[in-house]
Amino acid sequence: MSERAAPFHCPYCGDEDLRPHEAGHGAWECASCNRAFQLKFLGLLSQGLKPNNVGGDGI
């Protein structure tokens, strides 16, 4: 089994200088904007993937 994926960019400033945060699993800190954030997988949607047939003209 592979390791969990790490974020590539800070969601606040977009910088790539990210490090694991001491708060625990899924917590990251950005050295550029000095913010800490946490990523969490919430689960799968019950309806799954469905085509977006809202209407309108096809291209």
Backbone bond lengths (Angstrom), bond angles and torsions (degrees), N, CA, C in turn:
res aa  C-N    CA-C-N  psi(-1)  N-CA   C-N-CA  omega(-1)  CA-C   N-CA-C  phi
1 M - - - 1.434 - - 1.524 108.39 -
2 S 1.338 116.76 143.14 1.455 120.59 -177.41 1.527 111.15 -90.32
3 E 1.321 115.10 166.53 1.456 120.34 177.96 1.521 109.68 -72.26
4 R 1.316 116.44 161.96 1.469 120.90 177.36 1.515 109.69 -69.62
5 A 1.321 114.97 150.30 1.452 120.52 -179.26 1.526 110.71 -73.30
6 A 1.297 116.05 145.44 1.461 122.39 177.74 1.525 108.83 -103.97
7 P 1.320 117.92 150.59 1.467 119.67 176.78 1.526 110.18 -67.23
8 F 1.318 116.48 148.03 1.462 121.25 179.39 1.526 112.27 -93.34
9 H 1.329 116.46 -28.33 1.459 121.21 -175.71 1.526 110.12 -136.56
10 C 1.320 115.80 150.20 1.462 121.36 174.03 1.533 108.35 -69.90
11 P 1.334 118.58 132.25 1.467 119.88 -179.71 1.533 112.96 -70.88
12 Y 1.321 118.16 -10.44 1.460 121.55 -178.26 1.523 112.77 -98.27
13 C 1.333 117.22 -47.57 1.470 119.73 -176.18 1.527 113.42 -114.82
14 G 1.334 118.12 -14.47 1.459 121.15 178.57 1.516 114.73 85.50
15 D 1.309 117.67 -0.08 1.465 120.41 -179.19 1.528 110.62 -72.31
16 E 1.323 116.01 160.21 1.464 121.56 -176.53 1.531 113.39 -103.78
17 D 1.321 118.61 3.70 1.461 121.82 -176.96 1.528 109.95 -87.31
18 L 1.330 116.45 74.17 1.464 122.90 -177.21 1.521 110.76 -107.26
19 R 1.321 114.67 145.22 1.468 121.45 178.20 1.512 109.09 -137.55
20 P 1.328 118.43 150.49 1.473 119.95 175.08 1.527 110.12 -59.85
21 H 1.325 116.12 140.87 1.468 121.90 -179.93 1.520 109.10 -97.63
22 E 1.315 116.59 152.38 1.462 121.29 -176.10 1.525 113.42 -71.15
23 A 1.342 118.42 -9.46 1.467 121.39 -178.23 1.528 112.45 -66.15
24 G 1.322 117.62 -21.21 1.455 119.27 175.49 1.512 113.87 128.98
25 H 1.329 115.32 -157.15 1.456 123.05 -173.72 1.533 111.90 -60.02
26 G 1.323 117.07 128.16 1.457 121.93 177.30 1.511 114.93 81.07
27 A 1.324 118.66 2.22 1.458 122.02 -179.37 1.531 109.77 -96.31
28 W 1.332 115.39 134.41 1.463 121.95 -177.48 1.514 108.96 -134.01
29 E 1.325 115.71 155.46 1.458 120.33 174.39 1.524 108.90 -129.01
30 C 1.325 115.11 145.41 1.451 122.00 179.70 1.521 108.36 -104.24
31 A 1.312 117.20 121.92 1.458 121.59 -179.34 1.525 111.41 -74.56
32 S 1.321 117.40 -18.62 1.456 121.11 -178.12 1.528 112.40 -78.61
33 C 1.341 117.39 -51.27 1.473 120.32 -177.08 1.526 112.48 -103.56
34 N 1.345 117.00 0.23 1.467 123.12 176.07 1.536 112.34 61.54
35 R 1.330 116.90 36.30 1.464 121.63 177.12 1.527 109.44 -111.22
36 A 1.322 114.91 150.26 1.466 121.24 173.95 1.521 107.63 -115.53
37 F 1.329 116.22 142.48 1.461 120.89 179.80 1.515 109.00 -146.13
38 Q 1.326 115.74 165.14 1.462 120.79 -178.61 1.520 109.54 -130.02
39 L 1.321 116.04 136.82 1.462 122.72 176.50 1.512 108.51 -103.06
40 K 1.330 115.73 138.60 1.454 119.56 -178.34 1.523 109.35 -144.87
41 F 1.318 116.93 129.36 1.459 122.26 174.76 1.516 108.11 -81.94
42 L 1.327 117.04 122.10 1.459 120.68 -176.80 1.521 113.16 -87.91
43 G 1.320 118.62 -27.87 1.451 121.48 179.88 1.514 111.55 133.40
44 L 1.294 115.93 -179.67 1.456 121.80 179.81 1.518 110.20 -89.30
45 L 1.314 116.48 147.22 1.454 120.68 176.86 1.521 109.67 -74.47
46 S 1.306 117.06 143.11 1.457 120.55 -175.95 1.523 112.62 -67.32
47 Q 1.348 118.09 -31.42 1.451 119.17 -178.40 1.529 112.43 -82.81
48 G 1.309 117.52 -11.36 1.450 120.45 179.89 1.512 111.93 68.68
49 L 1.319 116.36 -161.63 1.452 120.57 179.77 1.516 109.87 -87.30
50 K 1.314 115.48 126.00 1.456 121.42 177.44 1.516 108.80 -128.75
51 P 1.338 117.24 148.09 1.467 118.38 177.05 1.525 110.37 -66.08
52 N 1.316 115.52 148.50 1.451 122.18 -178.60 1.530 108.90 -90.00
53 N 1.317 118.24 84.34 1.464 123.29 -179.56 1.517 109.66 -101.23
54 V 1.316 115.92 66.29 1.458 120.86 -177.35 1.515 110.39 -78.11
55 G 1.286 117.03 -27.03 1.461 121.15 -178.48 1.509 109.65 125.44
56 G 1.330 115.10 -168.21 1.454 119.73 -179.12 1.508 111.07 93.06
57 D 1.295 114.93 177.32 1.465 120.84 -178.40 1.515 110.80 -83.12
58 G 1.306 116.06 137.94 1.455 121.01 175.45 1.523 110.27 -75.22
59 I 1.277 115.48 151.83 1.479 119.13 179.88 1.506 108.73 -95.79
